[in-house]
Amino acid sequence: MEKTINQEHYFYVNNGEILKNLNDLLECIKIIDPTTFSHHFNSEKNDFYNWTRDVLKDTVLAKQLLKSKTREEMIKSIEQRLIKKSKSSGNQNKKLKIFQIKKAITNG
């Protein structure tokens, strides 16, 4: 599950889009026009990296975004990160269920 962030930390894209989480970022980068993309990602700045690092607190992905040279590289990095987080979340849910079953057996 995606972490909820406060409204003041949303990413306000130059085209009016508002990003609230990593899924939003992925979809945005896939479809925004080249001019808007270049406004946020160019040789002088990388707003996607900054937001991922400073707001989402995902330093692993932020480092990948910093290394990215193209939109396609960014998309691939975000997709891979979402897959990894999804697997991790699934493992946490399994551990919780196992704990709950053990507790029920012990108490029952």
Secondary structure as UniProt FT lines:
FT   HELIX           7..9
FT   STRAND          11..12
FT   TURN            14..15
FT   STRAND          18..19
FT   HELIX           22..31
FT   HELIX           34..40
FT   HELIX           47..54
FT   HELIX           59..67
FT   HELIX           71..107
//
